[in-house]
Amino acid sequence: GGVDESCLRQEHGGLWQDKKCTDTDRFICEGPPICGNGVTTTPEECDDANLLNGDGCSATCTLEGAPQCGDGLIWLGEECDDGDVLGGDGCSSTCEVEPGYACAGQPSTCTPDCASNFEWHSQMGSTTSEYFLCEKSLSASAAEMICEGLASGWTLTRINDPTENAYIDGFIGNHLWIGGQDQTVEGEWRWRDGVQFWQGDETGAPVGGLYTSWESGDPGGGIDIDCARQEDGGLWQNKKCTDTEKFVCEGPSICGNGAVAMPERCDDGNTANGDGCTAACTVESGYECFLPDDAGTPSICQLSAHVLVGRVELRALSNRRDRNRRRAKAHWRVGAGRASRQRASALARRLRRRAPRAGAATCGSSGSGQAEER
């Protein structure tokens, strides 16, 4: 109570208080739709944040022509529109955001949820499988969609033995979706490739001697607890498939991702030739490639030792050849100079022999005592 506490304020959590009207606080206004503010509210058919005609939404916020999915504009009822009606690119053929993607903008730009939070793994080329760790938490169905989109044969991981179970547990040591599920038939636990590995609930048994690592009390019964998760430490639990968790995908080798699995002999993180590891992930002639570490570090390729030695020897031979050429040139110059001097001396001697002696008279002279030059 109080004559000066006459204004109502909503507190954090939704409760109301009466406060002095002279107090200062943030506030919220409400009113009928305002065309051009970018918010579509009935009776508006659209609102593209301007009052221009000719751009699909008129100056009175009515549709200009029939709205179409794929026109690059996000109409009322659409979640995205990337300018086409193709599925599998993040925005579906009905302009809905596909699981495992985030879309923004107009036209929409859609990116996979794992675009910047992932790692490639392999067991140093000793198996035929590679692994993709996504550190973004998603539902099991969204995770499986991303796995299948990586390449043919990829799914949420199938764990076949204690070594593989420990290897995957070592990625981040946290909750991870794996590929086990009994969504089709309750109690029939299968990997995503369809192979059954467990029958029943926590009192059940492995099928065909396949490996399992269930935590005590799991898999518990329940029609909505149908997806397997690996806990920190490597034990498995069954959880709701709508829960969100990080996840691991598994599949055959993908050349160019920096992880090595058979039949690859190297993977330097690209598909270019001429750098030691070919576009098919085989080692090029004259090179040696070192396998990446466990985290999927790209292969390091360098010239083989015998090639390096050969190149050093060729360089040394070339240097000797160059020195010999320089010496030969120098000798030629010296020899050419000596020969030139010898020729000049011989010419001078010939000229001196042909010249007359001083005062000698020419035969048949008149006796005047003058010498006639020849």
PERANOR-V417324 format. One record per backbone hydrogen bond with DSSP energy under -1.0 kcal/mol. CO is the residue of the C=O (numbers start at 1). NH is the residue of the N-H. If there is no record, write none. Layout:
CO,NH  CO,NH
This chain:
2,5  7,19  9,17  11,14  15,11  17,9  19,7  20,23  34,37  41,44  56,64  58,61  61,45  61,46  62,58  68,71  75,78  81,108  90,98  92,95  95,79  95,80  96,92  98,101  100,113  102,111  104,109  109,104  111,102  112,115  117,135  119,133  121,131  123,126  127,262  130,251  131,121  132,249  133,119  134,247  138,245  139,143  140,144  141,145  142,146  143,147  144,148  145,149  147,150  151,154  155,250  157,179  161,165  162,166  163,167  164,168  165,169  166,170  168,171  169,173  176,230  177,248  180,228  181,190  185,188  187,189  187,200  189,197  189,198  190,181  191,194  195,191  197,207  198,189  199,205  201,204  205,199  207,210  213,236  215,218  222,225  226,182  227,239  228,178  229,237  230,176  231,234  235,231  236,215  237,229  239,227  240,243  241,140  245,138  246,177  247,134  248,157  249,132  250,155  251,130  254,257  260,125  261,264  267,299  276,284  278,281  281,265  281,266  282,278  284,287  286,304  288,302  290,300  293,296  294,122  300,290  302,288  304,308  305,309  306,310  307,311  308,312  309,313  310,314  311,315  312,316  313,317  314,318  315,319  316,320  317,321  318,322  319,323  320,324  321,325  322,326  323,327  324,328  325,329  326,330  327,331  328,332  329,333  330,334  331,335  332,336  333,337  334,338  335,339  336,340  337,341  338,342  339,343  340,344  341,345  342,346  343,347  344,348  345,349  346,350  347,351  348,352  349,353  350,354  357,360  362,365
